[in-house]
Amino acid sequence: MIAPLIDATQVFRENEILLTGANGFVGKVTLGMIADRFPDLKHLHILVRGKQGASPRERFERDVLGSPSLKPIVERGDPKLWSERVTIHAGDIASPLCGLSEEAIEQLKGRVSMVINIAGLVEFFAPVDESFQSNVDGVEQVLALCRRLGAKLVHVSTCFVCGESDGLVEEDEPIVGFYPRRKGPEDQAFRAQDEIRFMRDRIAEVYRSAARRPRETAKETAQRLIDLGKQRAAQWGWVNTYTYSKSLGEQLIAAGDNLDWTIVRPAIVEAALEFPFPGWVEGGRTAAPLVMMAMSGLRHWPLRADAPMEVVPVDQVASAILTATTLLAQGKAQPVYHVSTADRNAVPLRKIVEWMYDDYCKLKHRPRALMPGVRILTPAKAKERGAKLAQRLDNLHWAAVACRQLAQRSRLPGRRFFGRLATKLRMLNLQVNIREQALELYQPFTHDNRFIFEAENMRQANALLSEADRAKLPWIPEKIDWKRYWSEHEVKGIRQWVEAEATKGRTFKV
């Protein structure tokens, strides 16, 4: 007997939902998709922090509704949606009960039946206390809130909680007690609650010791916290502090009782395939520094030839989140959904850098046939090459400085020329050093590991939706033309939305 199809439209019409992280890249697109595809939704509650003197409502209207991703949806939709069926709540997921007052909780109890938690810190090596605040403490408070409200939880994590890997990562790997170097079910070496207590003690000790060192700067304290997170993640086999802290958050969810939940794990989230429009990307996405290096002409790359790039467009992620929400509301969700592409439609890293180099040649109007090709190096060779280039630039910089000083002393022409040249060489050297640091930062993803994430659960979930809802919440990774996507969506999107912001003097984290 064929199971009846699930009506996502009805789910959103009948359930009030609380959304966190709406001000982030994934959050904005998810919010936009809800408003665009399910305009008759029952009610949406959005948790927003005040920031920089702006109230939560002001920040929401400015940073979220005013975003290029939301503005067209707001303008073409019914304005009553935002005034009558969307409520902004001041809060912070790291605060007790996410910062909601007892009065607010009492008002929401019995109304909010679903919480979609997208909030989190997506920085590879933040100070570990900051990672914990968003990805561990925040999960604890979201869980407490869900229990008070009697709501189900859709939690957005990352596929890379798997840590070190060489091949297919399945969706049914046990969550509780997991660490990347686990030797099997009998290995009970890792307990999330013990690890969290241990790290909180270590974090407190860093701050106590800083207080005993009056000459220690805030920057030095932050660096010690960065080193602590990096060391602890590596000890267990996670590739960075971000994935370590996200795994701890997952384990808190999976170990809890009396709560219905599902975890959505995206791979590397990049530019939109179709929604809100092709190529929309925001902030320093994971691939943005790599794209910007490629578009500056880099052709020597430390890559693993057999490794795919586990990339997924942001609108596919939003579709997956809302599909998982639909199934959880109906009691049919799986514990974990990988939102990834390489198990059915892998794109090799080498192909990506070759396509970007072709785009670079076109941008510079240089005949591709006359240009040298991309070279794949080992990390050691790439590092050696980068160090030699930095040393040559440093030598040239000081030579230019010496020439400027000589021209100034001798009152000869050329002082300004050599001064400008010295400045340019110093900036080039700085760029080379930043590039080398970025390549080292991405090495776990480009060389040291080979990630392929099984995404069978999402395929099955999409098949359970009605035909009309599959059109609203498409899941089509097998149909992505990666060459076209990379050139027409990712590269153009980063150059338009990310690089443009960088040139305004804004920075992004890698």
C-alpha positions in Angstrom: 0.0 0.0 0.0 1.4 3.4 -1.0 1.7 5.8 1.9 -0.4 9.0 1.6 1.7 12.1 0.6 2.3 14.8 3.1 0.9 18.3 2.6 3.6 20.8 3.6 1.2 23.7 2.9 -1.2 22.4 5.5 1.6 22.0 8.0 2.6 25.6 7.8 -1.1 26.7 7.8 -1.7 24.8 11.0 1.5 25.2 13.0 3.0 28.3 14.7 6.8 28.3 14.3 9.6 30.0 16.2 12.7 30.7 14.1 16.2 31.5 15.3 19.0 32.8 13.2 16.8 34.6 10.7 19.5 37.3 10.3 22.1 34.9 8.9 22.7 33.7 5.3 20.7 30.4 5.6 18.2 32.0 8.0 17.3 34.8 5.6 16.8 32.4 2.6 14.7 30.0 4.8 12.6 32.9 6.1 12.1 34.1 2.5 11.1 30.7 1.3 8.5 30.4 4.0 7.0 33.7 3.2 7.1 33.1 -0.6 6.0 29.5 -0.7 3.6 29.5 2.3 2.1 33.0 2.5 -1.0 31.7 4.3 1.2 30.4 7.2 -0.4 30.4 10.6 2.1 32.5 12.5 5.9 32.9 12.6 7.8 34.0 15.7 11.3 35.3 15.1 14.0 35.6 17.8 16.3 38.6 17.2 18.9 40.3 19.3 19.2 44.0 19.5 22.6 45.3 18.2 24.5 48.5 17.9 21.8 50.6 19.4 19.1 49.2 17.2 16.1 47.4 18.8 15.3 43.8 17.6 12.4 45.1 15.4 14.7 47.8 13.9 17.4 45.3 13.3 15.0 42.8 11.7 13.6 45.4 9.3 17.0 46.8 8.4 19.2 43.7 8.2 16.6 41.0 7.3 13.7 42.5 5.5 16.0 45.1 3.9 18.4 42.4 2.6 18.6 41.9 -1.2 17.4 38.4 -0.5 14.2 39.4 1.3 13.4 42.8 -0.2 11.8 41.6 -3.4 9.8 39.0 -1.5 8.5 41.6 0.9 7.6 44.0 -2.0 5.7 41.6 -4.0 3.9 39.9 -1.1 1.0 40.8 1.1 2.2 43.4 3.6 -0.3 42.0 6.2 1.9 38.9 6.4 4.7 40.8 8.1 2.4 43.0 10.3 -0.2 40.4 11.3 1.4 37.0 11.1 5.0 37.6 12.0 6.1 38.6 15.6 9.6 39.7 16.5 10.8 38.6 20.0 13.9 40.1 21.7 16.2 37.3 22.7 19.5 35.5 22.4 19.8 31.8 22.3 22.7 31.8 24.7 20.6 33.5 27.5 18.4 31.5 29.8 15.4 30.3 27.9 16.8 32.2 24.9 16.2 35.5 26.7 12.4 35.3 26.6 10.5 36.6 29.6 8.2 34.4 31.6 5.3 36.4 30.3 6.4 35.8 26.7 6.8 32.0 27.3 3.4 31.8 28.9 1.9 33.5 25.8 3.7 31.1 23.4 3.1 27.9 25.4 0.5 25.9 23.6 0.8 28.0 20.5 4.3 27.4 19.2 4.5 23.7 18.1 7.8 23.9 16.1 11.2 25.6 16.7 13.6 25.9 13.8 17.1 26.6 15.3 19.4 28.0 12.6 21.4 30.3 15.0 25.0 29.4 15.6 28.6 30.7 15.1 30.1 29.5 11.8 33.7 30.4 12.4 36.3 27.7 12.1 38.6 28.8 14.9 36.8 31.4 17.1 37.8 31.7 20.7 36.4 28.5 22.2 34.2 30.3 24.7 32.4 32.1 21.8 31.9 28.8 20.0 30.5 27.3 23.1 28.2 30.3 23.8 26.5 29.9 20.4 26.8 26.2 19.6 26.6 24.5 23.0 25.1 26.9 25.5 22.7 28.1 22.8 21.5 24.5 22.2 21.0 23.9 25.9 18.8 27.0 26.1 16.9 26.1 22.9 16.2 22.6 24.4 15.0 24.2 27.6 12.7 26.5 25.7 11.3 23.7 23.6 10.4 21.7 26.7 8.7 24.7 28.3 6.7 25.3 25.1 6.0 21.7 24.4 7.5 22.3 20.9 9.4 20.0 18.5 12.9 21.0 17.4 14.5 21.2 14.0 18.2 21.9 14.6 20.5 23.0 11.9 24.1 21.6 12.3 26.7 20.7 9.7 27.8 17.5 7.9 31.3 18.1 9.1 30.6 17.0 12.6 32.0 13.7 11.3 35.5 15.1 11.7 38.3 13.4 9.9 37.0 11.2 7.1 38.0 9.4 3.9 34.9 8.4 2.0 31.2 8.0 2.5 29.7 9.3 5.8 26.4 7.7 6.5 23.4 9.3 8.1 22.8 6.6 10.7 26.1 7.0 12.6 25.1 7.1 16.4 25.2 10.6 17.7 25.6 10.1 21.5 29.2 9.3 22.4 30.5 10.0 18.9 34.0 11.4 18.3 35.8 11.1 15.0 38.4 8.6 16.2 35.9 6.3 17.9 36.9 2.7 17.6 33.3 1.3 17.7 30.2 1.1 19.8 32.2 -0.4 22.7 34.4 2.8 22.8 32.9 4.9 25.6 35.9 7.3 25.9 33.8 10.4 24.9 30.9 11.7 27.0 29.6 15.1 25.8 28.5 16.3 29.2 31.9 15.5 30.7 33.7 17.2 27.8 31.5 20.3 28.2 32.2 20.5 32.0 35.9 20.0 31.4 36.0 22.8 28.7 34.0 25.2 30.8 36.5 24.7 33.6 39.4 25.3 31.2 37.8 28.4 29.8 37.2 29.8 33.3 40.9 29.1 34.2 42.1 31.0 31.1 40.1 34.0 32.3 41.3 33.6 35.9 44.9 33.4 34.8 44.4 36.5 32.5 43.2 38.4 35.5 46.5 37.5 37.3 48.5 38.8 34.4 47.9 42.6 34.2 50.0 42.9 31.1 48.1 40.3 29.1 45.9 42.0 26.4 42.4 41.0 25.4 43.9 39.8 22.1 46.3 37.6 23.9 43.6 36.1 26.0 41.5 35.5 22.9 44.4 33.7 21.2 44.8 31.4 24.2 41.1 30.5 23.9 41.5 29.9 20.1 44.5 27.6 20.8 42.5 25.8 23.5 39.6 25.0 21.2 41.9 24.1 18.3 43.9 21.7 20.5 40.9 20.0 22.0 39.1 19.6 18.7 42.3 18.0 17.2 42.7 15.7 20.1 39.4 14.0 19.4 39.7 14.2 15.6 37.5 17.2 14.7 39.0 19.5 12.0 38.2 22.7 13.8 36.5 24.3 16.8 33.3 24.9 14.9 32.6 21.3 14.0 33.7 20.2 17.5 31.3 22.5 19.2 28.4 21.7 16.8 28.9 18.0 17.5 28.6 18.7 21.2 25.4 20.5 20.6 24.0 17.6 18.6 24.9 15.2 21.4 23.0 17.3 23.9 19.9 17.1 21.7 20.2 13.3 21.1 20.8 12.5 24.7 17.7 14.4 25.9 14.3 12.9 26.8 10.7 14.1 26.2 11.4 16.0 23.0 10.8 15.3 19.4 13.7 16.5 17.2 15.5 16.2 13.9 18.9 17.4 12.9 19.6 18.9 9.4 23.2 18.8 8.4 24.2 20.9 5.4 27.6 20.5 3.7 29.4 23.7 2.5 26.6 26.2 1.9 27.1 28.4 -1.1 25.4 30.6 -3.6 21.7 30.1 -4.5 20.8 27.9 -7.4 17.4 29.6 -8.0 15.9 31.2 -4.9 15.7 34.1 -4.1 17.6 34.5 -7.3 20.5 32.7 -8.9 23.8 33.6 -7.4 22.7 35.2 -4.2 25.4 34.8 -1.5 26.2 36.8 1.6 29.1 37.3 3.9 32.4 35.4 3.8 31.0 32.0 2.8 33.3 29.1 3.1 34.4 29.1 -0.5 34.6 32.9 -0.9 38.3 33.2 0.0 39.1 30.3 -2.4 37.2 32.0 -5.2 38.8 35.3 -4.6 42.2 33.8 -4.6 41.4 31.9 -7.9 40.1 35.1 -9.5 43.4 36.8 -8.7 45.1 34.3 -10.8 46.3 31.6 -8.4 47.1 28.4 -10.3 49.1 26.4 -7.8 46.8 24.5 -5.4 47.4 22.0 -2.6 44.5 19.7 -3.4 43.7 16.0 -3.1 42.9 14.9 -6.6 40.3 12.3 -5.7 38.4 14.6 -3.3 35.1 16.2 -4.3 33.9 19.6 -3.0 30.9 18.9 -0.9 29.0 22.1 -1.8 25.2 22.7 -1.6 23.3 25.8 -2.8 21.7 27.7 0.0 18.1 27.4 -1.5 18.5 23.6 -1.5 19.4 23.9 2.2 16.3 26.0 2.9 14.1 23.4 1.1 15.6 20.7 3.2 15.1 22.5 6.4 11.4 23.1 5.6 10.9 19.6 4.4 12.4 18.2 7.6 10.1 20.6 9.5 7.1 19.3 7.6 8.0 15.6 8.3 8.7 16.3 12.0 5.3 18.0 12.4 3.7 14.8 11.1 5.8 12.5 13.2 7.7 11.1 10.2 11.1 12.6 10.4 14.4 10.8 10.5 16.9 11.8 13.2 19.5 13.1 10.7 19.3 14.6 7.3 22.5 15.2 5.3 22.0 18.1 2.9 24.8 17.4 0.4 25.5 16.6 -3.2 28.6 14.4 -3.7 26.9 11.0 -3.2 25.0 11.4 -6.4 26.6 14.4 -8.2 30.2 14.9 -7.1 32.3 17.8 -8.4 36.1 17.3 -8.1 38.1 20.0 -6.5 40.5 20.0 -9.4 37.7 20.7 -11.8 36.5 23.7 -9.7 40.0 25.4 -9.7 40.4 24.7 -13.4 37.0 26.3 -14.2 37.9 29.3 -12.0 41.2 29.7 -13.7 39.4 29.7 -17.1 37.1 32.4 -15.8 40.1 34.4 -14.6 41.7 34.2 -18.1 38.4 35.4 -19.6 38.2 38.2 -17.2 41.7 39.4 -18.0 41.1 38.8 -21.8 44.0 36.4 -22.0 43.9 33.5 -24.5 43.5 30.4 -22.4 45.6 28.3 -24.9 48.6 30.6 -24.3 48.3 30.5 -20.5 50.0 27.9 -18.2 47.6 25.4 -16.6 46.6 24.8 -13.1 49.1 22.8 -11.0 48.3 20.5 -8.1 50.9 20.5 -5.4 51.4 18.8 -2.0 50.7 21.1 1.0 54.5 21.0 1.8 55.4 22.0 -1.8 52.7 24.7 -1.8 53.9 26.1 1.5 57.6 26.1 0.3 56.6 27.9 -2.8 54.6 30.5 -0.9 57.4 31.1 1.6 59.9 31.6 -1.3 57.5 34.1 -3.0 57.0 36.0 0.3 60.8 36.2 0.8 61.3 37.5 -2.7 58.7 40.2 -2.2 60.2 41.1 1.2 63.6 41.5 -0.4 62.2 43.6 -3.2 60.3 45.7 -0.7 63.5 46.5 1.3 65.4 47.2 -1.9 62.7 49.7 -2.9 62.9 51.3 0.6 66.7 51.6 0.2 66.4 53.2 -3.2 63.8 55.7 -1.9 66.2 56.6 1.0 69.1 57.0 -1.4 67.1 59.2 -3.7 66.0 61.3 -0.7 69.6 61.7 0.6 71.0 62.5 -2.8 68.1 64.7 -3.8 67.8 62.6 -7.0 64.5 62.0 -8.8 62.6 58.8 -8.0 61.8 59.2 -4.3 58.1 59.1 -4.8 58.3 56.3 -7.4 60.3 54.1 -5.0 58.0 55.0 -2.1 54.9 53.9 -4.0 56.7 50.8 -5.2 57.8 49.9 -1.6 54.2 50.3 -0.4 52.8 48.1 -3.3 55.4 45.4 -2.6 54.6 45.4 1.1 50.9 45.0 0.3 51.6 42.2 -2.1 53.6 40.4 0.6 50.8 40.8 3.0 48.3 39.3 0.5 50.6 36.4 -0.1 50.9 35.7 3.6 47.1 35.9 4.0 46.6 33.6 1.1 49.0 31.0 2.6 47.2 31.2 5.9 43.9 30.7 4.1 45.2 27.7 2.2 46.4 26.1 5.4 43.1 26.8 7.1 41.2 25.0 4.3 43.7 22.1 4.1 41.4 19.7 6.1 38.7 20.2 3.4 40.9 20.4 0.3 43.6 17.8 1.0 43.7 16.0 4.3 40.2 14.4 4.1 37.8 13.2 1.4 34.2 14.0 2.4 31.2 12.3 0.7 28.0 12.6 2.6 25.1 10.2 2.2 21.8 12.1 1.5 19.3 9.3 1.1 17.1 10.5 3.9 16.4 13.8 2.2 15.7 12.1 -1.1 13.1 9.9 0.7 11.7 12.9 2.5 11.2 14.9 -0.7 9.4 11.9 -2.2 6.9 11.9 0.6 5.7 15.5 -0.3 2.8 16.1 -2.6 3.7 17.1 -6.1 2.7 20.7 -5.5 4.9 20.9 -2.4 7.9 19.3 -4.2 7.7 22.2 -6.6 7.7 24.6 -3.6 10.5 22.7 -1.8 12.7 21.3 -4.6 15.5 18.8 -3.9 17.4 18.5 -7.1 21.2 18.1 -6.4 21.4 15.4 -9.2 20.4 18.0 -11.8 23.0 20.7 -10.9 25.3 21.5 -13.8 28.3 22.2 -11.7 30.4 24.0 -14.3 27.5 26.4 -15.0 26.7 26.8 -11.4 30.3 27.6 -10.4 30.7 30.2 -13.1 27.2 31.7 -13.4 26.2 31.5 -9.7 29.1 31.0 -7.3 31.9 33.1 -8.9 29.6 35.9 -10.1 27.7 35.9 -6.8 30.8 36.3 -4.8 32.2 39.0 -7.0 28.9 40.9 -6.8 27.9 40.4 -3.2 31.0 39.4 -1.2 33.9 41.1 -3.0 31.9 44.3 -3.3 31.4 44.3 0.5 35.1 43.7 1.0 36.0 46.7 -1.2 33.8 48.9 1.0 36.3 48.2 3.8 34.3 45.4 5.4 36.0 42.1 6.3 34.8 38.5 6.4 35.9 35.7 8.5 37.4 32.5 7.1 
